[in-house]
Structure formats: structure tokens, C-alpha cells
């Protein structure tokens, strides 16, 4: 960070504009950031624009944090659950198997099934973990590198039960917040749309934004272009239409962003409340089923005795 600030300072001292200095460091300052700073420099309101940019960053980072917190919890629980089940299968079940073999009696079907699964884990645990870890790594690497796969996965994510609604509202909130911030800064609409699609965090919205930009550049109204994509909620379209007619597009888009940011907040709270009991029931069923299946022969033996 010190080197970054030193480089920017050196550029400014040699007469380079702040936005141009930022553009030399794309890893730290994206196109949206640089465009806003450039607009502030051109209009002589750089201080105001930097304040707006700070507010924008705070709101978008808050949305990202909420989405991550909502998604990380179930994933973390499932990973821990898998490790626990693997430990039971590899170390605990074989001990029971030795005891049951000494009985010399027929074992119940659930017990035989669990013991068969245990044998697979014991024999191929390295392959199971390797496939899971390697498959996960390969999947995310392919996701990052393949634009086609990004679009396919992002489209599927929007259709997921429960999670899809949260991801959709988050994308709408970020899209409207970004466009409102850019437009309020005086960035021309066509240029502003350059940064909006990527800021939404979803390839479906990015693709739709490209089409909107093409339509707007040929004279089509923003609302008409948005409606043609078929992905924006009616409320957002109505507010955008009012904003275009009244000349207060940035204000109306900000209102839409605030609404969907609140919706994301509520969705995260609701998701947490919904997932906790579901995860408890699922894990209880799996682990409880394993435990009961291993004690069935003991209960059966007790009845015989």
C-alpha cells in the first residue's frame, strides 16, 4: 500500500491527473472508480465525488459481506458435517464391525449398508477427499476463466430456491446503486453503463447491461431498454421511468437501491432463521441414522437374550 501511494503521489507531482494515476493501478482502482474521479475532476467537484464514492463503496461492501455471511454458514456446517461422518466411517464403524463379526448373527439391512459405506471410506478415503478437493478447485478455476460457464452458473444461481432470491436482490441493489452514483456524478449514461454491469456481480446482469448500453447509444430510452431484457423488477422499471420523465433519474435509482438493500438485509435474516433448523434436522437425521443403525444389532441381541 505504501508503494501504491508513493507511485500515485509521484505521478501527481509530475502533472498527471488523479484519475490517470489511478488507471495505472487497475488491481486497486477499477473502471468505475476511475470514471467517477475523472468526472469529479472535470466538474471541479472532486471532493464531493470522493465522498459519494466512499458512500458507494461502503454500501456495496456491506451487501457483499451480508451475502458472504449468508452463504458461508451452511457451507461451513456441511464441511464440518462431512468430516465428522468421514471420521465415524473410517475409525468408529470398523470397531463396531469387529464386535458384530464375533456375534456370528445376521445383521439388519441398515447396519449392513452403513458397514458397506464404511468399507468404501476406509479403502478409498484418499480418492474421495482427492476428488472433492480437486473437483472443487477445478470447478472454481473453470468458473473464473470461462465466460460461458460464468453466465451459465450465474443464471442457475438466480434460479436456486431460497438463495436465488437473495442473489437476485443483491444484484439489483448493486446495479441501481452503481448507475445512480455514476449518473449523479455527471458521467454520461452510455459511459456509465460501462461500469454498471460488472459492478452487479452477476454475469446475467452484465450481459443485459451490454444490450442496454447498445440500445441507449442508438437513442432508445433507458427504461425501454431495461424492460426489453426481462430481468428487472417492475418496481425498478417504474422508478426508472419516473426518473427519466422528471429528470431525477439518479434520485429514483438511489431510492430503488435503498429498497433492495433493505430487502437483502431482510432476506439474510430470514435465510439464517430458515437454514438453522433445516441444517440441524438434516445433520441429526444423517448422524442419528448412522448411530441407530449400528446399535440395532445390539438391541436385537438383547431381545434374543
Secondary structure by P-SEA (a helix, b strand, c coil): caaaaaaaaaaaaacccaaaaaaaccccccaaaaaaaaaaaaacaaaaaaaaaaaaaaaaaaaaaaaaaaaaaaaaaaaaaaaaaaaaacccaaaaaaaaaaacccccaaaaaaaaaaaaaaacaaaaaaaaaaaaaaaaaaaaccaaaaaaaaaaaaacaaaaaaaaaaaaaaaaaaaaaaaaacccccccccccccccccaaaaaaaaaaaaaaaacccaaaaaaaaccccaaaaaaaaaaaaacaaaaaaaaaaaaaaaaaaaaaaaaaaaaaaaaaaaaaaaaaaaaaaaaaaaaaaaaac
